[in-house]
Amino acid sequence: MSRRNKLYEGKAKVLFEGPEPGTIIQYFKDDATAFNAQKKGTLQGKGVVNNHISEYIFTALTDIGIPNHFIERLSMREQLVKAVEIIPVEVIVRNIAAGSLSTRLGIEEGTHLPRPLIEFCYKSDELGDPLIAEEHVLTFGWANELELEEMTHYAFRINDFLSGLFAGIGIKLVDFKLEFGRLYEGEECLTILADEISPDGCRLWDMETGEKMDKDRFRRDLGGEMEAYQEVARRLGILPSADITEIADHKNNKGQK
């Protein structure tokens, strides 16, 4: 890693210059953060599991025609992605009241919403990713009308697909966040899905027990974070034979697949 040109380091990933122009290597870390990085920790093997889950989901989304930045997984912790200009707007899709929605509006956690709800947040660690309206996005030029329409359209389609995918393995998709980017191809600019989709950015509840299978276990000091993440991977058919110790051993992997 040290010999590569590092482009950016975030809370959960490091981005390096890719082998070809227009590509980036996305490295998944074991760092865990919550409450705008006010709470920090390390979950050994988290990066490996998230890399595999995100690969699985992005590949499936490609198959149903959702344009995204994923190219291929390179190793246990790395994937090759297309370089995009990230749109500074997080798209949050909610099916069940939880987290900040329950806190802001006083809606009991676990309340099923009558229809999927989409919210937008301005991507700014310094400001705590504040909730914004479509008019903020357009007024300040963070995205144009077409991009906003496309992000919303893709968000609903992704929600439909992922809700069915997780329901098929006994998991409720409570809510999740998406990030999009601009992909420049000649004179054309495409809006495509970027970042990752994993238990770090989704709320996932077991359908039978209601047990949380996502980063809320870290946020709320519930323990068993890695067991929950791995259970999601196991149900998806990813890393079915690996245990926590084996996954953690890949903290300093050398690029093996």
Backbone torsions as a table, in degrees:
resi	resn	phi	psi	omega
1	MET	NA	-34.6	-173.6
2	SER	-68.4	-23.2	-178.1
3	ARG	-84.1	-7.6	-177.9
4	ARG	-90.0	159.4	177.0
5	ASN	-85.5	106.5	-179.1
6	LYS	-78.0	128.6	-178.8
7	LEU	-96.2	-34.5	-174.4
8	TYR	-166.4	144.6	172.5
9	GLU	-128.6	122.5	178.4
10	GLY	-107.3	-164.4	-176.2
11	LYS	-71.7	-30.4	-175.1
12	ALA	-123.0	-11.5	-175.4
13	LYS	-143.5	159.5	172.2
14	VAL	-122.2	136.0	178.5
15	LEU	-108.4	129.7	178.5
16	PHE	-119.7	156.3	175.5
17	GLU	-60.1	134.1	-178.1
18	GLY	-81.9	172.2	-178.0
19	PRO	-71.7	-21.2	-179.7
20	GLU	-126.7	152.6	176.1
21	PRO	-55.2	139.0	179.1
22	GLY	83.3	9.4	178.4
23	THR	-123.4	156.4	179.4
24	ILE	-138.5	143.9	173.0
25	ILE	-97.7	123.6	-178.2
26	GLN	-104.2	116.4	-176.7
27	TYR	-106.3	126.7	-177.0
28	PHE	-92.9	122.0	-178.8
29	LYS	-90.7	168.4	175.2
30	ASP	-92.8	-1.6	-179.2
31	ASP	-64.6	140.5	176.5
32	ALA	-124.7	134.6	178.2
33	THR	-134.3	157.9	176.3
34	ALA	-152.5	161.1	178.6
35	PHE	54.7	52.7	179.1
36	ASN	55.7	45.5	176.1
37	ALA	68.2	13.0	174.8
38	GLN	-71.9	-28.3	174.8
39	LYS	-111.1	128.8	-176.8
40	LYS	-131.3	151.5	176.9
41	GLY	-167.7	-175.3	178.6
42	THR	-132.5	130.2	176.3
43	LEU	-116.5	102.1	-174.6
44	GLN	-58.9	122.1	178.2
45	GLY	93.4	-5.1	-178.6
46	LYS	-59.2	-41.7	-178.6
47	GLY	-61.3	-37.0	179.4
48	VAL	-65.7	-48.7	-177.9
49	VAL	-64.1	-45.5	-179.3
50	ASN	-63.5	-37.9	177.5
51	ASN	-58.8	-46.6	-178.1
52	HIS	-69.9	-41.3	179.0
53	ILE	-64.4	-44.3	-179.3
54	SER	-64.2	-40.5	175.9
55	GLU	-57.7	-47.6	-178.0
56	TYR	-59.2	-47.0	-176.3
57	ILE	-70.4	-43.7	-179.4
58	PHE	-65.0	-36.8	177.1
59	THR	-63.3	-43.2	178.5
60	ALA	-64.7	-38.6	178.7
61	LEU	-67.0	-36.3	174.8
62	THR	-59.1	-42.0	-177.6
63	ASP	-63.9	-25.8	178.8
64	ILE	-101.3	11.2	171.8
65	GLY	89.5	18.9	175.0
66	ILE	-89.0	113.1	-178.6
67	PRO	-67.9	134.1	-178.3
68	ASN	-150.9	175.1	-172.0
69	HIS	-88.2	-7.4	-173.2
70	PHE	-70.8	133.9	175.7
71	ILE	-111.4	-59.7	178.6
72	GLU	-165.3	157.3	172.7
73	ARG	-83.9	132.4	-177.7
74	LEU	-95.7	-33.5	-176.0
75	SER	-159.4	-171.2	-178.6
76	MET	-61.0	-30.7	-176.2
77	ARG	-119.0	-0.4	-172.1
78	GLU	-126.4	145.5	169.7
79	GLN	-136.7	151.2	177.8
80	LEU	-93.7	129.2	-178.1
81	VAL	-133.6	162.7	175.9
82	LYS	-76.1	141.0	177.0
83	ALA	-74.8	126.9	178.6
84	VAL	-132.5	162.1	172.2
85	GLU	-93.2	110.5	-174.6
86	ILE	-67.0	129.6	173.6
87	ILE	-77.3	126.8	-170.9
88	PRO	-79.1	45.7	-179.1
89	VAL	-135.6	119.6	173.7
90	GLU	-85.6	135.7	177.3
91	VAL	-105.5	120.4	-178.9
92	ILE	-111.2	127.6	178.9
93	VAL	-111.0	126.7	-176.5
94	ARG	-122.2	130.8	175.5
95	ASN	-110.0	-28.0	-178.3
96	ILE	-135.3	139.9	-179.6
97	ALA	-66.9	130.0	178.6
98	ALA	-165.9	166.7	173.4
99	GLY	58.1	-135.1	-173.7
100	SER	-65.2	-28.3	178.7
101	LEU	-63.3	-44.7	177.9
102	SER	-64.3	-40.3	-179.0
103	THR	-67.1	-44.8	-176.0
104	ARG	-69.0	-40.1	-170.5
105	LEU	-109.8	-0.4	177.7
106	GLY	68.9	26.8	179.1
107	ILE	-92.2	130.5	-176.5
108	GLU	-59.7	131.8	179.0
109	GLU	-60.0	134.8	-178.5
110	GLY	100.6	-6.3	178.0
111	THR	-70.4	123.5	178.4
112	HIS	-74.1	130.0	-180.0
113	LEU	-79.1	147.0	-178.0
114	PRO	-65.8	-21.0	175.1
115	ARG	-158.1	159.5	178.6
116	PRO	-59.3	137.3	-179.1
117	LEU	-111.1	130.5	176.7
118	ILE	-108.3	131.5	175.4
119	GLU	-124.9	158.4	178.7
120	PHE	-122.4	142.2	174.1
121	CYS	-128.3	143.5	175.3
122	TYR	-80.2	124.4	-177.6
123	LYS	-73.0	100.1	178.1
124	SER	-156.8	107.7	178.0
125	ASP	-60.3	-38.7	-177.3
126	GLU	-62.4	-34.3	-177.5
127	LEU	-97.3	-2.2	179.8
128	GLY	78.3	28.9	178.4
129	ASP	49.3	63.6	-174.2
130	PRO	-67.0	148.7	175.7
131	LEU	-67.3	136.1	-178.9
132	ILE	-135.8	165.2	176.8
133	ALA	-102.3	167.4	177.6
134	GLU	-56.9	-36.3	-178.6
135	GLU	-64.5	-33.8	174.8
136	HIS	-63.1	-44.4	-178.4
137	VAL	-58.2	-45.9	-176.8
138	LEU	-75.8	-40.6	-177.8
139	THR	-62.2	-42.1	-176.8
140	PHE	-95.0	4.9	172.5
141	GLY	70.2	24.4	178.6
142	TRP	-71.4	-25.8	172.9
143	ALA	-157.2	155.2	177.1
144	ASN	-93.5	176.5	-174.8
145	GLU	-60.0	-41.6	-179.6
146	LEU	-64.9	-44.7	179.4
147	GLU	-62.1	-41.7	179.1
148	LEU	-63.7	-41.3	178.3
149	GLU	-64.4	-42.5	-179.5
150	GLU	-67.8	-41.9	179.0
151	MET	-61.3	-41.6	179.0
152	THR	-66.0	-44.6	179.5
153	HIS	-60.1	-48.5	-180.0
154	TYR	-64.7	-37.0	-179.1
155	ALA	-61.2	-43.7	178.3
156	PHE	-65.1	-41.5	179.4
157	ARG	-65.0	-42.8	179.2
158	ILE	-63.6	-40.6	178.8
159	ASN	-61.6	-45.0	178.4
160	ASP	-58.3	-46.3	-177.2
161	PHE	-67.1	-49.0	-176.1
162	LEU	-68.6	-34.4	177.6
163	SER	-59.7	-43.0	178.0
164	GLY	-69.5	-40.0	179.8
165	LEU	-60.4	-48.9	-178.1
166	PHE	-72.8	-36.2	177.4
167	ALA	-59.5	-34.7	-180.0
168	GLY	-66.1	-16.7	178.2
169	ILE	-117.9	22.8	172.7
170	GLY	76.4	29.5	-178.6
171	ILE	-127.5	135.3	173.1
172	LYS	-86.9	130.0	173.0
173	LEU	-88.3	100.8	-175.5
174	VAL	-75.8	-54.3	176.3
175	ASP	-162.2	169.4	178.7
176	PHE	-165.4	160.6	178.5
177	LYS	-115.0	149.8	178.9
178	LEU	-128.8	150.1	170.9
179	GLU	-125.8	146.2	-178.9
180	PHE	-125.2	159.8	179.2
181	GLY	-140.5	165.8	177.1
182	ARG	-98.5	123.4	177.1
183	LEU	-106.1	118.7	-178.4
184	TYR	-94.8	119.4	177.2
185	GLU	-125.4	98.3	-174.3
186	GLY	64.9	-126.1	179.1
187	GLU	-90.2	-1.8	-177.4
188	GLU	-94.5	142.9	176.6
189	CYS	-122.4	117.1	-177.3
190	LEU	-105.2	143.4	173.2
191	THR	-93.9	118.9	-177.3
192	ILE	-133.0	156.4	177.1
193	LEU	-69.6	140.6	-179.3
194	ALA	-136.4	-166.1	176.8
195	ASP	65.9	-127.2	-177.7
196	GLU	-148.0	162.6	168.7
197	ILE	-130.2	114.6	-174.8
198	SER	-157.5	176.2	176.6
199	PRO	-61.0	-13.4	174.4
200	ASP	-66.2	-33.2	-175.1
201	GLY	-117.3	10.6	178.4
202	CYS	-125.0	149.6	166.0
203	ARG	-100.4	121.9	-176.0
204	LEU	-127.4	124.0	-179.5
205	TRP	-119.6	137.5	175.0
206	ASP	-63.3	132.0	-174.9
207	MET	-65.5	-33.7	-176.1
208	GLU	-85.7	-44.5	-172.6
209	THR	-100.0	-19.0	-174.4
210	GLY	76.9	3.9	179.7
211	GLU	-61.4	139.2	178.2
212	LYS	-78.7	135.5	-175.8
213	MET	-124.8	40.9	-172.0
214	ASP	-150.1	-165.9	-175.1
215	LYS	-69.1	-11.2	174.4
216	ASP	-60.2	-24.8	177.4
217	ARG	-64.7	-33.8	175.8
218	PHE	-78.5	-44.6	-179.1
219	ARG	-57.5	-40.5	-171.2
220	ARG	-103.8	12.4	177.5
221	ASP	56.6	42.4	-180.0
222	LEU	-85.3	-19.1	-177.0
223	GLY	76.4	172.7	177.3
224	GLY	68.0	27.5	-177.2
225	GLU	-60.9	-51.2	-175.7
226	MET	-67.7	-35.1	176.9
227	GLU	-62.2	-38.7	179.3
228	ALA	-67.8	-45.9	179.6
229	TYR	-60.7	-43.4	-177.5
230	GLN	-68.5	-32.0	178.0
231	GLU	-65.1	-37.7	174.7
232	VAL	-60.5	-46.7	179.7
233	ALA	-62.8	-41.6	-179.2
234	ARG	-61.6	-43.9	-179.2
235	ARG	-66.3	-30.5	177.4
236	LEU	-78.7	-6.4	-179.0
237	GLY	84.1	21.8	-179.1
238	ILE	-104.8	135.9	179.5
239	LEU	47.4	49.4	-172.3
240	PRO	-65.6	-25.7	-175.6
241	SER	-103.0	-5.7	-176.4
242	ALA	-80.3	143.4	172.7
243	ASP	-108.6	176.5	-174.5
244	ILE	-58.8	-40.7	-178.8
245	THR	-63.3	-44.2	-179.2
246	GLU	-64.9	-40.6	179.1
247	ILE	-65.0	-43.0	-178.9
248	ALA	-63.5	-27.9	-180.0
249	ASP	-62.9	-16.6	-178.7
250	HIS	-90.3	16.4	179.7
251	LYS	-56.4	-39.4	-178.3
252	ASN	-116.6	41.6	-176.1
253	ASN	-61.0	154.3	-176.1
254	LYS	-100.3	13.1	177.3
255	GLY	107.9	9.4	-179.8
256	GLN	-72.9	150.8	177.5
257	LYS	-90.4	NA	NA
